[in-house]
Amino acid sequence: MRKIISFFIFSIAFNSLFGQKFIDITEKAGIDHYFEVYEGMFGGGVAVLDYNNDGFEDLYITGGMQEDQLLENLHDGTFKNVLRTAKLESALNFVTQGVAAADFNRDGWMDLFVSTITSKSKKKTIPRAQNLVFISQGDGTFKDESKSFGIQTMESFSTGISIGDFNLDGYPDLYVGNYFTDYDGGLKEISDATIVNAGKTAKGYLYENKDGKKFKEVSKKYNLDHRGFSFGGIFTDFDNDNDLDLIINNDFGYKAKPNYLLENLYPKKKFRYVEEEYKMDLRINAMGGATADINADGYLDYFISNIRFNRFMIQDPNENIFIDEAEKLGTQLFTISWGTNFNDFDHDGDIDLFVANGDLNPNCVPMYNFLFENTNGQYKEQSLNFGLKDYGVGRGSAIFDLENDGDMDLIVISQKPIMDYGPPSITRLYRNDLKKGSYLQVKLKGNASTLSAFGARIKVYSDSLFINHEIDGGNTSHLSHNSTLAHFGLGNRTKVDSIQVIWPGGEKTKIFEVQNNQRIFVEETQKFQKKSSTMLWLLIIILPIFLFLFIRIKKNQS
């Protein structure tokens, strides 16, 4: 009898702990997608955006050799592919890779930047292809403005896209990673030799946004002269000086070029390479990354996905270095990882970690994704218990709030295996039914900053709880862009004592006594001031005339 009672109690406890899970609602949500590779392992990604300003988050998914999709959120847990009605058809001409979203021209509507590696109409990879800029027309449609934005002639083999206002003028700038310069194909059999010997390492693009009308490539001007087999960068303020620095993730870092860490020297128009100084010159196969302040010390930490063992780089502000604590924290498991996302999925007050895993096409071996639950600062892999043990060929991933119900859901992009694989490999949407405790969501609206407030930091204080969150500007994952909605799990707390928003540039907003289980909206008080080029030209023309007249008058008086 005692054994029966003990088993009954255990069953209740187990079901209470693991009865609530992520639920795979892919088919129910109307999503039918997989990424088809052109060659090797490249692609794909997903961006979260509200393209029609209806208050629900939509998705743009790249397809590679398949068609891209713009999935409109229908408010009932389902989506509709509206790529053609949104006039995004020109993306169908290219082998797309990554995607990110921002309001590039500050008109109140989200725009898109899509990276590509080649045109579908060409038999060879060289010449490669242009990247794509789609500007919202404010009516649910987009216009391909790649030519007018000045990127049409810049053919590339591009991967990840990160968005951030590195010169603090209020317009979203870009860093776009490139993988190859010279490449004639032949990656159907993947090995170190075929990748490293296939082509030369490439330079990335640093695009300065010129008044929302054009992107100007300014790598040389800002001292970016590195190369690498790059999967892109992450704009992030690692040193807490209120401007955006840049992490560059490079593949084959042990044979070619390692990861880079670039310190923004604003107001100087210059970045400084500090990866060796900070021990961030990782010589690994860096595929993606995620950003969070894991130990709540006020400084951001970074999870970098890799082939074999991932890196968990914890910042030591006293020594000004980063230390890999993956083994100590419990995340050092052997795998091949790509997309990765930090979030308090179960609302217990600490930050969990999702990692998308997948082998290299064409010879794929099934491997499952990871969900690391954070318990008192220690991570434990719980993907099976949490309903996430998918064996697809995982790549990009993103978190967003599907139903505006307060928790963050998850989408994982998977590649179609080239050879016989076994398990199904499709893009999957997981609804989050894990929530245990309360939450708070914060949506920022920048004014002097970019309208999405990329790079702003939100600090939440509730009793002994402190959470430090940075607004994602893209490529914190793999070729993907998470929601800009800041989400905080609060455990059993009923309110937040205070919130501090630190906007890019350093302006602060403070809010006190906020109730739990709601979404609040915070707007930057500092106003946007557009720099007047007209006034500058008038000064250039008029000032010499005044000087000339002044000198003439002085001479006449003497």
C-alpha positions in Angstrom: 0.0 0.0 0.0 2.8 2.4 0.9 4.5 1.7 -2.5 1.2 2.5 -4.3 0.8 5.8 -2.4 4.5 6.7 -3.0 4.1 6.0 -6.7 0.9 8.0 -6.8 2.6 11.0 -5.1 5.6 10.7 -7.5 3.2 10.6 -10.5 1.4 13.8 -9.4 4.8 15.5 -8.9 6.1 14.4 -12.2 3.0 15.5 -14.1 3.0 18.8 -12.3 6.6 19.4 -13.3 6.5 18.2 -16.9 2.8 18.2 -17.8 3.1 21.7 -19.2 5.3 21.7 -22.2 6.0 23.3 -25.6 3.3 22.1 -28.0 4.2 21.5 -31.7 1.4 23.4 -33.5 3.1 23.6 -36.9 0.3 21.9 -38.9 -2.5 23.5 -36.9 -0.9 26.9 -37.4 -0.9 26.4 -41.2 2.9 26.4 -41.5 4.3 24.3 -44.3 8.0 25.1 -44.8 11.5 23.6 -45.0 14.7 25.2 -46.1 16.3 23.7 -49.2 20.1 24.2 -49.5 21.8 25.3 -52.7 25.1 23.9 -51.6 26.4 22.5 -48.3 25.1 23.7 -45.0 24.1 27.4 -45.8 20.7 28.7 -44.5 18.1 29.5 -43.3 16.6 32.1 -41.0 13.5 33.8 -39.7 12.6 37.3 -38.7 9.9 38.5 -36.3 8.0 41.7 -37.2 4.6 43.2 -37.2 4.5 44.1 -40.9 0.9 45.4 -40.9 0.9 47.2 -37.5 -2.1 45.2 -36.2 -0.4 44.4 -32.8 0.4 40.8 -33.6 3.8 39.5 -34.5 4.3 38.1 -38.0 7.2 36.0 -39.5 9.4 36.2 -42.6 11.1 32.9 -43.3 13.8 32.3 -45.9 13.6 29.3 -48.1 16.9 28.9 -50.0 16.0 27.1 -53.1 12.4 27.0 -51.9 10.2 30.0 -51.8 10.5 32.5 -48.9 7.3 33.1 -46.9 5.8 36.1 -45.2 3.4 34.6 -42.6 0.7 36.9 -41.4 -0.5 36.3 -37.9 -4.3 35.8 -38.0 -4.8 36.4 -34.3 -6.1 32.8 -33.6 -2.8 30.9 -33.5 -2.7 30.4 -37.3 -0.8 32.1 -40.1 -1.4 32.8 -43.8 1.5 33.1 -46.4 1.0 36.5 -48.0 4.4 36.9 -49.7 2.9 37.6 -53.1 0.1 39.9 -52.0 2.7 41.8 -50.0 4.7 42.2 -53.3 7.8 40.5 -52.2 8.1 38.3 -55.3 11.6 39.5 -56.2 13.0 37.5 -53.3 11.9 34.3 -55.2 14.7 35.0 -57.8 17.4 34.4 -55.3 18.8 31.7 -53.0 18.1 33.5 -49.7 19.9 32.9 -46.4 19.2 35.3 -43.5 16.7 38.1 -42.7 16.3 41.0 -40.3 13.6 43.7 -39.9 13.7 47.4 -39.0 12.0 50.6 -39.8 14.8 51.9 -42.0 13.1 55.2 -43.1 11.4 55.9 -39.8 7.9 56.1 -41.3 6.3 53.8 -38.6 6.3 50.6 -40.8 8.8 47.7 -40.5 11.0 47.0 -43.5 13.1 44.0 -44.4 16.7 43.1 -45.3 17.3 39.7 -46.9 20.7 38.2 -47.5 21.4 35.9 -50.5 24.2 33.8 -51.9 23.3 33.5 -55.6 20.6 33.9 -58.2 18.4 30.9 -59.0 18.7 31.7 -62.7 22.5 31.2 -62.7 24.2 27.9 -62.9 27.4 29.0 -61.1 27.7 30.8 -57.8 30.0 33.4 -59.3 28.9 36.1 -60.0 27.0 35.8 -56.8 23.9 37.9 -56.0 22.8 41.2 -54.5 21.1 41.4 -51.1 17.6 42.7 -50.9 16.0 45.7 -49.2 12.2 45.8 -49.1 10.6 49.0 -47.9 7.0 48.9 -46.5 4.5 51.0 -48.4 2.3 51.4 -45.3 -0.6 49.4 -46.9 0.5 45.8 -46.3 2.8 45.8 -49.3 6.6 46.3 -49.9 8.7 47.7 -52.6 12.1 46.3 -53.6 14.4 49.3 -53.1 17.7 47.5 -53.3 18.8 49.7 -56.2 17.8 53.1 -54.7 19.4 52.0 -51.3 22.7 51.5 -53.2 23.3 47.8 -52.6 22.2 46.3 -55.9 25.7 46.4 -57.4 27.3 44.8 -54.3 27.3 41.2 -55.2 28.1 38.9 -52.3 27.8 35.6 -50.6 26.0 37.0 -47.5 24.8 35.3 -44.3 23.7 36.9 -41.1 22.4 40.5 -40.7 22.6 42.6 -37.5 20.9 45.9 -37.1 22.1 48.7 -34.7 22.5 52.5 -34.7 26.3 52.6 -34.3 26.6 56.4 -35.0 23.6 57.3 -32.8 21.7 59.3 -35.5 18.4 57.5 -35.0 18.6 55.5 -38.3 19.1 51.7 -38.2 22.5 50.8 -39.6 23.6 47.3 -40.6 26.4 44.8 -40.4 26.1 42.0 -43.0 28.4 38.9 -42.8 29.9 37.4 -45.9 31.4 33.9 -46.3 33.3 33.6 -49.6 34.9 35.9 -52.1 35.9 33.4 -54.7 33.9 30.2 -55.0 32.8 28.0 -57.9 30.7 25.4 -56.1 31.6 21.9 -55.1 30.4 21.8 -51.5 28.2 18.7 -52.1 30.7 16.8 -50.0 31.4 18.7 -46.9 34.8 18.6 -45.2 37.2 21.1 -43.7 39.3 21.0 -46.8 36.4 21.7 -49.2 35.3 24.7 -47.2 38.7 26.3 -46.4 40.1 25.6 -49.9 36.9 26.5 -51.8 37.5 30.2 -51.6 39.0 33.1 -49.9 37.7 34.6 -46.7 35.4 37.6 -47.2 35.0 41.0 -45.8 31.7 42.0 -44.2 29.6 45.0 -45.1 29.2 47.8 -42.6 26.3 49.9 -43.9 25.6 53.4 -42.6 22.0 54.4 -43.1 21.9 57.8 -44.8 18.6 59.5 -43.7 16.5 56.4 -44.4 17.2 56.7 -48.2 20.4 54.9 -48.8 23.0 52.5 -47.3 26.6 53.6 -47.6 29.3 50.9 -47.1 31.7 52.4 -44.5 33.9 49.5 -43.4 37.2 51.2 -44.3 36.1 54.5 -42.8 35.3 52.8 -39.5 38.5 50.7 -39.4 36.8 47.3 -40.2 39.4 45.5 -42.3 39.0 41.9 -41.2 38.1 38.9 -43.2 36.6 35.5 -42.3 34.2 32.8 -43.2 31.5 34.8 -41.4 28.0 34.0 -40.3 27.5 37.6 -39.4 27.8 39.8 -36.3 25.9 40.9 -33.2 25.5 44.6 -32.3 25.7 44.8 -28.5 26.9 47.2 -25.8 29.3 44.8 -24.0 31.2 47.6 -22.2 28.1 49.5 -20.9 29.2 52.9 -22.5 25.9 53.4 -24.3 27.0 52.8 -27.8 26.8 49.6 -29.8 29.9 47.4 -30.2 30.1 44.4 -32.6 30.8 40.7 -32.2 31.8 38.9 -35.4 31.2 35.1 -35.6 33.5 33.3 -38.0 33.4 29.7 -39.2 36.7 27.7 -39.3 38.3 30.1 -36.8 41.0 27.5 -36.0 42.1 27.4 -39.6 41.3 30.8 -41.0 40.2 33.9 -39.0 38.9 33.8 -35.4 36.0 35.7 -33.9 36.3 39.4 -33.5 35.2 41.8 -30.9 35.1 45.5 -32.0 34.7 48.3 -29.5 32.8 51.3 -30.8 34.8 54.5 -30.1 31.8 56.9 -30.6 31.8 59.9 -31.1 34.9 59.0 -33.2 33.9 57.2 -36.4 36.0 54.2 -35.6 35.9 50.7 -34.1 38.8 49.1 -32.3 39.7 45.4 -32.3 39.8 44.2 -28.7 39.1 40.4 -29.1 42.6 39.4 -27.9 42.4 41.8 -25.0 39.0 40.4 -23.8 39.8 36.8 -24.7 37.0 36.7 -27.3 39.2 35.7 -30.2 37.5 32.3 -30.3 39.1 29.9 -32.8 36.0 27.7 -33.4 33.3 27.1 -35.9 31.1 30.0 -34.7 27.6 29.7 -36.1 25.5 32.0 -34.0 25.1 33.6 -30.7 22.7 34.8 -27.9 23.0 37.7 -25.5 21.9 37.8 -21.8 23.2 38.9 -18.4 23.2 35.4 -16.9 24.7 36.2 -13.5 22.9 39.5 -13.0 26.0 41.5 -12.5 25.0 44.3 -14.9 27.3 43.1 -17.7 26.2 41.1 -20.8 27.3 37.5 -21.4 27.3 35.6 -24.7 26.5 32.1 -25.7 28.3 31.2 -29.0 27.1 28.1 -30.9 29.7 25.9 -32.5 30.5 22.5 -34.0 31.3 20.0 -31.1 31.2 22.1 -27.9 29.4 25.5 -27.6 31.0 28.4 -25.7 29.4 30.2 -22.8 31.4 33.4 -22.5 30.8 35.1 -19.1 32.1 38.6 -18.7 34.4 39.4 -15.8 34.2 43.2 -15.5 37.0 43.3 -12.9 39.5 41.7 -15.2 38.0 43.0 -18.4 38.0 39.5 -20.0 35.4 36.8 -21.0 35.7 33.3 -19.5 34.2 30.2 -21.1 32.1 28.6 -18.4 30.1 26.2 -20.5 31.3 23.1 -18.6 30.8 24.8 -15.2 27.2 25.9 -16.1 26.2 22.5 -17.5 25.8 23.4 -21.2 28.9 21.6 -22.7 27.3 18.8 -24.7 28.8 17.4 -27.9 26.7 18.5 -30.9 26.5 20.8 -34.0 24.7 24.0 -33.0 23.3 27.0 -34.9 20.4 29.1 -33.7 20.3 29.9 -30.0 17.9 31.9 -27.8 17.8 33.1 -24.2 14.5 33.5 -22.5 12.7 32.7 -19.2 10.4 30.3 -20.9 8.8 29.0 -17.7 8.5 32.4 -15.9 10.4 31.3 -12.8 12.7 34.3 -12.7 15.8 33.0 -14.3 16.9 32.8 -17.9 16.7 29.5 -19.8 18.5 28.6 -23.1 17.3 27.0 -26.4 19.8 25.7 -28.9 18.9 24.5 -32.4 21.1 21.6 -33.6 21.6 20.0 -37.0 24.2 18.0 -38.9 25.9 19.2 -42.1 24.2 18.4 -45.4 24.5 16.1 -47.4 25.5 13.4 -44.9 23.3 14.1 -42.0 23.0 12.1 -38.8 19.9 12.9 -36.7 20.5 15.0 -33.6 18.0 16.7 -31.3 17.7 20.3 -30.1 18.5 21.4 -26.6 16.4 23.2 -24.0 18.6 24.1 -21.0 16.5 24.9 -17.9 18.1 27.3 -15.5 17.8 26.4 -11.9 19.6 28.7 -9.5 22.3 29.5 -12.1 22.9 25.9 -13.2 21.6 24.5 -16.5 20.1 21.1 -17.2 19.1 19.8 -20.6 15.3 19.2 -20.6 14.3 19.1 -24.3 12.5 15.7 -24.0 10.6 16.7 -20.9 9.7 20.1 -22.3 8.4 18.7 -25.7 11.3 20.0 -27.9 13.2 16.8 -28.8 12.9 17.3 -32.6 15.4 15.5 -34.8 15.2 17.9 -37.8 18.3 19.5 -39.4 18.0 22.6 -37.3 19.3 26.0 -38.3 17.8 29.5 -37.4 15.4 30.0 -34.5 13.5 32.9 -33.0 11.3 33.7 -30.0 8.1 35.8 -30.2 4.7 36.0 -28.6 2.3 34.2 -31.0 -1.0 34.9 -29.3 -0.2 38.0 -27.1 -0.7 35.8 -24.1 2.4 36.8 -22.2 4.8 34.0 -22.8 7.4 33.6 -25.6 6.8 30.9 -28.3 9.5 29.4 -30.5 10.0 28.8 -34.2 12.8 26.6 -35.5 13.9 26.5 -39.1 15.0 23.1 -40.5 16.8 22.1 -43.7 15.6 19.4 -46.0 18.2 16.6 -45.9 19.8 16.0 -49.3 20.2 12.3 -48.6 18.0 9.7 -46.9 17.6 10.8 -43.3 14.8 9.1 -41.5 13.1 11.5 -39.2 11.0 14.4 -40.7 13.0 17.6 -41.0 10.6 20.6 -41.3 10.3 24.1 -39.8 8.4 23.8 -36.5 6.4 26.2 -34.5 6.1 25.5 -30.7 3.5 27.1 -28.5 4.8 27.7 -25.0 2.5 26.1 -22.4 5.2 26.0 -19.7 4.5 29.0 -17.7 4.6 28.5 -14.0 4.9 32.1 -12.6 4.0 35.6 -13.5 5.6 37.8 -16.1 6.0 41.4 -17.5 6.5 42.5 -21.1 8.0 45.8 -22.1 7.6 47.3 -25.6 9.9 50.3 -26.3 9.4 53.1 -28.8 12.5 55.1 -29.6 12.5 58.7 -30.7 16.1 59.9 -30.7 17.0 56.2 -31.0 15.8 53.9 -33.7 12.1 53.4 -33.5 12.6 49.8 -32.4 15.2 51.0 -29.8 17.7 48.4 -30.9 20.5 48.1 -28.3 18.5 49.7 -25.5 18.8 48.0 -22.1 15.9 47.4 -19.7 16.7 46.7 -16.1 14.0 45.2 -13.9 14.0 45.2 -10.1 11.6 43.1 -8.0 12.5 42.3 -4.4 15.9 40.5 -4.8 15.3 39.8 -8.5 17.4 41.8 -11.0 17.1 41.2 -14.8 19.1 43.0 -17.4 17.9 42.7 -21.0 19.2 44.2 -24.3 16.8 44.8 -27.3 17.8 42.4 -30.1 19.0 43.9 -33.4 19.2 40.7 -35.3 21.5 37.7 -35.8 21.3 36.8 -32.1 20.6 33.2 -33.1 21.6 32.1 -36.6 20.7 34.2 -39.6 17.5 35.2 -37.7 15.9 38.1 -35.8 14.0 37.7 -32.5 11.1 39.8 -31.3 12.0 43.2 -30.0 9.4 42.6 -27.2 11.3 42.4 -23.9 10.0 39.6 -21.7 10.7 39.0 -18.0 9.7 36.0 -15.9 8.9 37.1 -12.3 8.2 33.8 -10.5 5.7 34.3 -7.7 6.1 38.1 -7.6 3.0 40.2 -8.0 4.7 43.4 -9.1 7.9 45.0 -10.2 9.5 47.6 -7.9 11.1 49.6 -10.6 12.2 49.5 -14.3 15.0 51.5 -15.8 15.4 51.9 -19.5 18.8 53.0 -20.8 18.4 54.2 -24.3 21.3 54.2 -26.8 23.3 57.3 -26.1 22.6 57.1 -22.3 19.3 58.8 -21.7 17.4 57.0 -18.9 13.7 56.4 -18.2 12.5 55.2 -14.8 9.2 53.6 -13.9 8.0 52.5 -10.4 5.5 50.1 -9.0 4.4 48.1 -12.1 1.9 45.2 -11.7 2.7 41.8 -13.1 1.1 39.9 -16.0 0.8 42.8 -18.4 2.5 44.4 -21.4 3.6 48.0 -20.9 4.7 50.6 -23.5 7.6 52.9 -22.8 8.5 55.8 -25.2 11.8 57.7 -25.3 11.3 61.3 -24.2 14.3 62.7 -26.0 13.1 63.8 -29.5 14.6 62.9 -32.8 16.6 65.6 -34.4 17.3 65.2 -38.1 20.7 66.5 -39.1 20.2 69.3 -41.7 22.5 68.8 -44.7 20.9 72.0 -46.1 22.2 74.1 -43.2 25.6 72.5 -43.6 25.9 73.5 -47.2 24.7 77.0 -46.5 27.5 77.4 -44.0 30.0 76.0 -46.4 28.9 78.5 -49.1 28.1 81.6 -47.0 30.9 81.5 -44.4 33.7 82.1 -46.9 31.7 85.0 -48.4 31.3 86.6 -44.9 35.0 86.1 -44.3 35.9 87.7 -47.6 33.7 90.7 -46.9 35.0 91.0 -43.4 38.6 91.1 -44.6 37.7 93.7 -47.3 36.0 96.0 -44.7 39.0 95.7 -42.4 41.4 96.7 -45.2 39.2 99.6 -46.2 39.1 100.9 -42.6 42.9 100.7 -42.3 
